[in-house]
Amino acid sequence: MADLSALGWASLAVFVFLAGVVDALAGGGGLITLPAYLAAGLPPALLLGTNKLASTIGTTVSTFKYGRGLKLSFHSMLPAAAAALLGSWFGARLALWMDPLWIRWLLLGALPLVAVSVLSKHRFGEADDSGRFTPRALFARSCAVALPIGAYDGFFGPGTGTFLALGFSRLCRFDLLRATAWAKAVNLVSNASALAAFLLAGKAHLAVGLWMGAVSVAGHWTGSHLGLRKGSQAIRPVIALVCAGLFFKVLFDSF
C-alpha cells in the first residue's frame, strides 16, 4: 500500500467512514471495508487483522456513546458477552472440521425473510417491553441470544452484529435502539478477543489499522449519534440494506 495515491487513501477513508456509520446503526460494516482494503492493495494475509483493528477502535466509541445516551449498565451485559465468547470458541472449533457451505444456504433462505419482516412491520423495534422480565429471565434470554450467534461468529461470521441486534430485540423485547446498543457491547468484547489473536500472530498492518481506526471513530460517532436521535426509524432501513448486502455476498461466494 506504500504506493497508494492521496486519492486512493481518501477513497479508502470514505469507505471506512461509511462502514462505521452503517456498523454503528446495524452492524455489517465489514461488507464495505473488506473489499475496500483489498482494492487499496492491502495484502490478504493482513486483511482481517487490519480490519478488526480499525473496526474495534470505532466500535468502542459507538458502544460507549450508546451506553451514555441510553444510560445502560454495562455490568448487565457481561453475561451475554461471556456467552458470545464461549459460543465463538465452539464455533471456531466446529469450523475446523465442518464445511460452512450449509450455513450459506441457510442464510440465502433466511436473509430475505428477515429484511421483509423488518421493513413490513412499521412499528418493528419501537416499543421496549423488556421490563416485563425479571433480571434472571433477562439474563437467560440475553445469553440464549448471544451463545448461538457467538457460535455463528466463530464458525462463519458476516452480519454478527446485525443478528445480535435482531435477536435482542425479539427475545429480550428491547426496542431496536437498545438492542443495537447491546449488540455493540457484546460484539466489542468478541472483536477485542479476535483482535488480540491477530496482533499476537502479527497479522495486522498497524499503521493502516490505526489511521483507519481514527476514520472509523468518526463514522461510528456519526452513526450512533444518528441512531440516538432517530431510533428505529434510522436503524430499520439500514438493517434491511445490510441483510441485502450480506445476501448478495453469500450468493456470490457460493457460486
Protein Blocks (a to p, Z undefined) as FASTA:
>chain_A
ZZpcfklmmmmmmmmmmmmmmmmmngomlmmmmmmmmmnopafklmmmmmmmmmmmmmmm
mmmmmmmmnopafklmmmmmmmmmmmmmmmmmmmmmpcfklmmmmmmmmmmmmmmmmmmm
mkgokaccklmpcfklmmmmmmmmmmmmmmmmmmnopoklmmmmmmmmmmnopafklmmm
mmmmmmmmmmmmmmmmmmmnopacfklmmmmmmmmmmmmmmmmmmmmmnmmmlmmmmmmm
mmmmmmmmmmmmmZZ
